[in-house]
Amino acid sequence: MGDKIYEDVYDGQVWQDFQQEGFLMGERCYGLSMNVDWFQPFKNRNDYSVGVLYFTSVNFPRSIRFKFENVIVAGTIPALEKNPSCLNFFLEPVVSELKVLWNGIRMKTSLSKVPLLVRAALMCVVCDVPAARKVGGFKSHAGTKGCSRCYKSFPGGFGERKDYSGFDRENWEPRSKNKHNKFAEKIKRCKTKTEYLTKSRDYGTYYSVVTELQYFDCVRFIVIDPMHNLFLGTAKTMYKLWTKLKLLTPKKITILESRLKLMNVATDIGRIPSKISANYGKFSADEWKNWTTIFSMYALHGLLPEEHLKCWERFVLACRILCDPFLSKVELQKADILLLNFCRKFEQLYGRMAVMPTMHLHCHLRECLIDYGPISAFWCFAFERYNGYFGQIPTNNRSVEIQFMRRLTILRHVENAQLPAQYNSEFSDFVSYATFN
């Protein structure tokens, strides 16, 4: 047999497992992907965040999977005075409907007026680390057992920075669905808050309502988002660290910026803002991706010490491989080895306490790609874009969550409206204004 090629979710192990169980073999059986994310609806306030629950069907080809008309907004999470430690209250109605969809419901479709059996299963949850931990019932990365994929302990006392170093992953005990669900059930039955906190700390687990879905594997199905992990995580951290340690001085940054101005790239790629020293804190994930995969090696050549540049080069090469829309098994192994070597070299150069939790998760990315195919099949870029759309919706600054859902309902009705041909010209401007482009 030739080298296995990962082109989309359908080449991943999770899709194949559902097929072997017979779920995806029938007609009208849909796999769903869920994203939970927060955005700030007010430009001048950073103390007010609204959450959104997105769903999309992975049955769609990747080219149309994340288009607005194929994304379901299941609800919003209102801004709360205190950041919730879990999302069970908001996920309970979602899980209740997912249980019904797993067994199947009869409904009319656009292609049939006769009610037909429709089934759906939640196959993937992709979001940033804090949201992923809350959905799956895992301790945060600040916990001693703060990884959702293994039971590696991160030493450090209360209020102290955790030690995320150590990349001997052959010694990491992997988490499993059965053990996670067993611990979650034990914690659910705790009778006192002290007992609850003690067991959750010992197990690295909280109770999550999604464990009630009989088919759902919190360990495998809640994936590490490559966008947050690679670009908003490590890439951003590395630049900040170089400036903090004076590896990039103001004089060197001036040279770097002059090099960026000289670079000519395709217009559809975009470019890094010329004043990177002043703007890097506001870089989007796409800008960090471009910086990492396209600009950085040229711009940093001769400015960073050679050993540090070679360490960064391993990360860059891994990202270039992983961002390819088609990925072979051999290339995946190469990227995995490059990331592992990068993490080990980083620890050697910058010290144990400089290691970030995102770097530990780099060592688990390979598992996610084996399960779901190339990273472009499931990363969060599309959902981040929709957060931007929501943030631009005008409101009266009161009960904004309700206004968002009302506006979304209007958009759905307008885009699906079937107007007589003679009225298209009169209403085309209105429809274009009222819908997302």
C-alpha positions in Angstrom: 0.0 0.0 0.0 1.1 3.6 -0.7 1.5 6.4 1.8 -1.9 7.3 3.3 -3.1 10.8 2.3 -5.3 12.9 4.6 -7.4 15.2 2.4 -10.4 15.9 4.7 -12.3 14.7 7.8 -13.4 11.7 5.8 -9.8 10.3 5.9 -9.6 10.6 9.7 -10.0 7.8 12.1 -13.1 9.2 13.8 -15.1 9.3 10.6 -14.0 5.8 9.7 -15.0 4.6 13.2 -18.5 6.0 12.8 -18.7 4.3 9.5 -17.7 0.9 10.9 -20.4 1.3 13.6 -22.9 1.8 10.7 -23.9 5.3 11.6 -22.6 7.1 8.5 -23.5 4.4 6.1 -27.2 5.3 5.9 -28.9 8.2 4.2 -29.5 11.4 6.1 -26.9 10.7 8.8 -24.9 13.8 9.7 -21.8 14.4 11.7 -21.7 17.7 13.5 -18.8 19.9 14.6 -19.3 22.4 17.5 -17.4 25.5 18.4 -17.8 27.6 21.6 -16.2 31.0 21.6 -16.5 34.4 23.2 -16.2 37.9 21.7 -16.4 41.4 23.0 -19.3 43.3 21.5 -18.1 46.7 22.7 -15.0 48.3 21.3 -14.2 50.3 24.3 -14.8 47.6 27.0 -12.9 44.5 27.7 -15.0 43.4 30.7 -18.0 42.2 28.7 -17.8 39.0 26.7 -20.6 37.1 24.9 -20.4 33.5 24.1 -21.7 31.8 20.9 -22.4 28.1 20.2 -21.8 27.3 16.5 -22.5 24.0 14.7 -21.6 22.9 11.2 -22.0 19.6 9.4 -18.7 17.9 8.5 -20.7 16.0 5.7 -20.2 19.2 3.6 -17.1 19.4 1.5 -14.5 21.6 3.0 -15.0 24.3 0.4 -18.5 25.1 1.6 -18.5 23.6 5.1 -17.9 27.0 6.9 -20.0 29.2 4.7 -22.6 31.3 6.5 -25.6 29.5 5.1 -24.2 26.2 6.4 -23.4 27.3 9.9 -25.9 26.9 12.7 -25.9 29.3 15.6 -27.4 27.3 18.4 -27.4 30.1 20.9 -25.6 32.7 22.8 -24.1 32.7 26.3 -24.8 36.0 28.1 -22.0 38.0 29.7 -21.7 37.0 33.4 -20.2 38.8 36.3 -17.9 35.8 37.0 -16.3 33.6 34.4 -18.1 30.2 34.7 -16.0 27.2 35.6 -18.3 24.9 33.5 -20.9 25.3 30.8 -23.3 22.6 31.8 -26.2 24.9 32.3 -25.9 26.2 28.7 -25.0 22.8 27.2 -27.9 20.8 28.8 -30.5 21.8 26.2 -28.0 21.1 23.4 -27.1 17.7 24.7 -30.8 16.9 25.2 -31.5 17.6 21.5 -28.3 15.7 20.4 -29.6 12.6 22.3 -32.8 12.8 20.3 -30.9 13.3 17.0 -28.7 10.2 17.7 -31.8 8.0 17.9 -33.3 9.9 14.9 -36.3 12.1 14.3 -38.7 12.1 11.4 -39.0 15.5 9.6 -39.9 17.0 6.3 -37.0 18.2 4.1 -36.8 20.5 1.1 -36.6 17.4 -1.1 -39.5 15.5 0.5 -42.9 16.4 1.9 -43.0 12.9 3.5 -41.3 12.9 6.9 -38.0 11.0 6.7 -35.7 9.7 9.4 -32.8 12.1 10.1 -29.9 11.3 12.5 -27.0 13.4 13.7 -24.1 12.9 16.0 -21.6 15.4 17.6 -18.3 14.2 16.1 -16.0 17.1 16.9 -15.7 20.0 19.3 -13.0 22.6 18.4 -12.4 25.8 20.4 -9.6 27.4 22.3 -8.2 25.8 25.4 -10.3 27.4 28.1 -13.6 26.7 26.3 -12.5 23.1 25.4 -11.8 22.4 29.1 -15.2 23.7 30.1 -17.1 21.7 27.5 -15.3 18.4 28.1 -15.0 18.6 31.9 -11.2 18.9 32.1 -9.1 20.9 34.6 -7.7 24.1 33.1 -4.1 24.2 32.0 -3.3 25.9 35.3 -4.2 22.6 37.1 -1.7 20.0 38.1 -3.3 17.6 35.6 -4.1 20.2 33.1 -3.9 18.3 29.8 -7.0 16.9 28.2 -5.1 14.2 26.4 -2.8 12.7 29.1 -2.3 12.5 32.9 1.1 14.2 32.9 1.4 16.3 36.1 2.6 19.9 35.9 4.2 20.8 39.2 3.7 24.1 40.9 1.9 25.4 43.9 -1.2 27.6 44.2 -0.5 31.0 42.6 2.8 29.8 41.2 3.6 29.3 37.5 3.3 25.7 36.5 6.3 23.8 35.1 5.2 22.5 31.7 8.6 21.2 30.7 9.5 17.6 30.0 8.8 16.1 26.5 9.4 12.4 27.2 5.9 11.7 25.9 6.5 7.9 25.9 6.1 8.1 29.7 2.8 10.1 29.6 -0.2 8.1 30.6 -2.9 8.7 28.0 -6.5 9.6 29.0 -9.3 7.3 27.8 -13.1 7.7 27.4 -14.0 5.1 29.9 -11.7 6.4 32.7 -12.8 10.0 32.0 -16.5 9.2 32.1 -16.0 7.1 35.3 -14.2 9.9 37.1 -16.8 12.4 35.9 -19.6 10.2 37.3 -17.8 9.9 40.7 -17.4 13.7 40.9 -21.1 14.2 40.0 -22.1 12.1 43.0 -19.9 14.1 45.5 -22.0 15.4 48.4 -19.8 18.3 49.6 -17.9 21.0 47.8 -14.6 19.9 49.5 -15.0 16.4 48.2 -15.9 17.7 44.8 -12.8 19.9 44.6 -10.5 17.2 46.0 -11.6 14.6 43.5 -11.5 17.0 40.6 -8.0 17.9 41.5 -6.9 14.3 41.8 -8.5 13.1 38.6 -7.9 16.3 36.6 -11.6 16.1 35.7 -14.9 17.8 36.3 -18.4 16.5 35.5 -19.6 17.6 32.0 -23.1 17.0 30.6 -21.6 16.0 27.2 -20.5 12.7 28.9 -24.1 11.7 28.8 -23.9 11.2 25.0 -23.2 7.5 24.8 -21.0 7.7 21.7 -19.1 10.9 22.6 -15.4 10.6 23.5 -14.3 13.7 25.3 -10.7 12.8 25.0 -10.6 12.3 21.3 -13.5 14.4 20.0 -12.5 17.6 21.8 -9.6 18.5 19.6 -6.7 20.9 20.0 -7.3 23.9 17.7 -4.2 24.5 15.6 -5.0 28.1 15.1 -4.9 29.0 18.8 -2.2 26.4 19.6 0.3 27.2 16.8 -0.2 30.8 15.8 -2.0 32.7 18.6 -0.1 30.6 21.1 3.5 29.7 20.3 4.2 32.1 17.5 3.0 35.1 19.5 4.8 33.9 22.6 8.1 33.5 20.8 8.2 37.1 19.5 7.3 38.4 22.9 10.1 36.3 24.5 12.7 37.5 22.0 11.9 41.1 22.8 11.8 40.5 26.5 15.2 38.8 26.5 16.7 41.5 24.2 17.4 39.0 21.5 15.5 41.4 19.3 16.6 45.0 20.3 14.8 48.1 18.9 17.6 48.5 16.4 17.2 44.9 15.2 13.4 45.4 15.0 13.9 48.4 12.8 16.0 46.3 10.4 13.3 43.6 10.5 10.6 46.1 9.6 12.6 47.4 6.7 13.0 43.9 5.4 9.2 43.3 5.6 8.6 46.4 3.5 10.8 45.0 0.8 8.9 41.7 0.5 6.5 41.2 -2.4 3.9 38.5 -1.9 0.7 37.4 -3.6 -2.2 39.8 -2.9 -4.4 37.0 -1.5 -1.8 36.2 1.2 -1.7 39.5 2.8 1.3 41.0 4.6 2.5 41.8 8.0 1.9 45.5 9.1 5.1 47.4 8.7 5.3 48.5 12.3 5.4 45.1 13.8 6.9 46.5 17.1 3.8 48.5 17.7 1.1 46.3 16.3 2.0 42.7 17.1 -0.2 42.7 20.1 -3.2 43.2 17.8 -2.2 40.7 15.1 -5.0 38.4 14.0 -4.5 34.6 13.8 -4.1 34.9 10.1 -1.4 37.5 10.4 0.5 35.3 12.9 0.2 32.4 10.4 1.6 34.6 7.6 4.4 35.8 9.9 5.3 32.2 10.8 5.1 30.4 7.5 6.1 33.2 5.0 7.9 36.2 6.5 9.8 35.2 9.7 12.7 33.2 8.4 13.7 35.9 5.9 13.1 38.8 8.3 15.0 37.2 11.3 18.0 36.0 9.4 21.2 37.4 10.9 19.2 39.2 13.7 18.5 36.3 16.0 21.5 34.2 17.3 22.1 31.2 15.1 21.1 28.6 17.6 17.8 30.4 18.4 17.0 30.8 14.7 17.5 27.1 14.1 15.2 26.3 17.0 12.5 28.6 15.4 13.2 27.1 12.0 11.9 23.7 13.3 8.6 25.3 14.3 8.3 27.1 11.0 8.9 23.9 8.9 6.4 22.0 11.0 3.8 24.7 10.5 4.4 24.8 6.7 3.8 21.1 6.5 0.7 21.1 8.7 -0.9 24.1 6.8 -0.8 22.1 3.5 -4.4 21.2 2.6 -3.3 17.7 1.8 -1.1 15.8 4.2 0.6 12.4 3.9 1.3 10.1 6.8 5.0 10.6 6.3 4.7 14.4 6.2 2.6 14.2 9.4 5.4 12.2 11.1 7.9 14.8 9.9 5.9 17.6 11.3 5.4 15.8 14.6 9.2 15.1 15.0 9.9 18.8 14.1 7.5 20.1 16.8 8.9 17.6 19.4 12.5 18.7 18.6 11.5 22.3 18.7 10.0 21.9 22.2 13.0 20.1 23.5 15.4 22.7 22.1 13.2 25.5 23.4 13.4 24.1 26.9 17.2 23.8 26.5 17.6 27.4 25.3 15.1 29.3 27.4 14.7 27.1 30.6 12.1 24.9 32.0 9.9 27.7 33.4 9.7 29.4 30.0 7.9 26.4 28.5 4.2 27.2 27.7 1.2 24.8 27.9 0.7 25.2 24.1 4.1 23.5 23.7 3.0 20.4 25.6 -0.1 20.3 23.4 2.1 20.4 20.3 3.0 16.8 21.2 -0.6 15.8 20.9 -1.5 17.5 17.6 -0.5 14.4 15.7 -3.3 12.5 17.4 -5.9 15.1 16.3 -4.8 15.0 12.7 -4.9 11.2 12.6 -8.5 11.5 13.9 -9.7 14.4 11.7 -7.4 14.9 8.8 -5.5 18.1 7.8 -5.8 21.1 10.2 -7.7 23.2 7.6 -10.6 20.7 7.9 -11.3 21.7 11.5 -9.4 24.8 12.7 -11.2 27.8 14.1 -10.5 30.5 11.4 -14.1 30.5 10.1 -15.6 30.8 13.5 -13.3 33.7 14.5 -14.5 35.5 11.3 -18.1 35.1 12.4 -17.2 36.5 15.8 -16.0 39.6 14.0 -19.4 39.8 12.1 -21.3 39.6 15.4 -19.1 42.3 17.0 -20.0 44.7 14.1 -23.8 44.3 14.6 -25.1 47.7 15.8 -27.0 47.5 19.2 -28.4 49.9 21.8 -25.9 48.4 24.3 -28.7 46.7 26.3 -29.5 43.0 26.2 -27.1 42.6 23.3 -27.4 38.8 23.3 -31.0 39.0 22.4 -30.4 41.5 19.7 -27.7 39.3 18.1 -30.1 36.4 17.9 -32.9 38.6 16.5 -30.6 39.9 13.9 -29.4 36.4 13.0 -33.1 35.2 12.6 -33.8 38.1 10.3 -30.7 37.3 8.2 -31.8 33.7 7.9 -35.3 34.7 6.7 -34.0 37.2 4.3 -31.3 35.0 2.7 -33.9 32.2 2.2 -36.6 34.5 0.9 -37.9 33.5 -2.5 -38.9 36.7 -4.2 -40.7 36.9 -7.6 -38.4 37.6 -10.4 -40.0 41.0 -11.1 -39.0 42.3 -7.6 -35.4 41.1 -7.6 -34.0 44.4 -8.9 -36.0 46.5 -6.4 -35.0 44.4 -3.3 -31.5 43.2 -4.3 -29.8 46.1 -2.5 -31.8 45.5 0.6 -31.0 41.8 0.6 -27.3 42.4 0.1 -27.2 44.9 3.0 -29.1 42.6 5.3 -27.0 39.5 4.8 -23.4 38.6 5.5 -21.2 38.8 2.4 
